[in-house]
Amino acid sequence: MTSQPSKNQRFVDYVIQQCLQDKGFAAKLKRADNPNTEYYSWEILVNFVDLTIDSKRLPYALIAAAIADGKVQENGSFGLGHILSKCYDNDATLGNQTDPAKIKLRRLLACQSAVEVCGVLRPILSLIRAKGLAGSLDYAALLDNLCWFNEQTKKHWAMDFYRKQEIEYE
């Protein structure tokens, strides 16, 4: 039995496909990254989310803009924490232990709401694009994290950052 993709996975797949086919569509979504021009994307986002609820709209706008601006060809498979640590993996001896990476992670972990974390993520997603890692990020999982943002989400990002995927407890 094959499971159906989640609403968020369908959204990410749709945005990627449409951006690849239609530059005008991508241009509208790129504007979703700026609070002053976000309304250009609303005609697209309204099919997926209630525009009147910031904590629902902003995650979709952020992810759509990141996909469009990053010229993403397909959804990646790595979580936010892992990709953030990769942005600073230039020094093999330090890896994700460098101060800039930890500072960015701590700022994400200090967020108290989905609205706040979306604002903090904007420059981090720009960094990810600048480092050429936009195609590696799992946007559907990130959208899930943003839509259901809570303490568990933060713990997951920290685990992913430090690459401790499985821990055995005695």
Secondary structure as GFF3:
##gff-version 3
##sequence-region A 1 170
A	DSSP	alpha_helix	7	21	.	.	.	ID=ss1
A	DSSP	alpha_helix	23	30	.	.	.	ID=ss2
A	DSSP	three_ten_helix	31	33	.	.	.	ID=ss3
A	DSSP	three_ten_helix	38	41	.	.	.	ID=ss4
A	DSSP	alpha_helix	42	45	.	.	.	ID=ss5
A	DSSP	alpha_helix	54	69	.	.	.	ID=ss6
A	DSSP	alpha_helix	80	86	.	.	.	ID=ss7
A	DSSP	three_ten_helix	95	97	.	.	.	ID=ss8
A	DSSP	alpha_helix	99	109	.	.	.	ID=ss9
A	DSSP	alpha_helix	114	130	.	.	.	ID=ss10
A	DSSP	three_ten_helix	134	136	.	.	.	ID=ss11
A	DSSP	alpha_helix	139	147	.	.	.	ID=ss12
A	DSSP	alpha_helix	151	161	.	.	.	ID=ss13
###
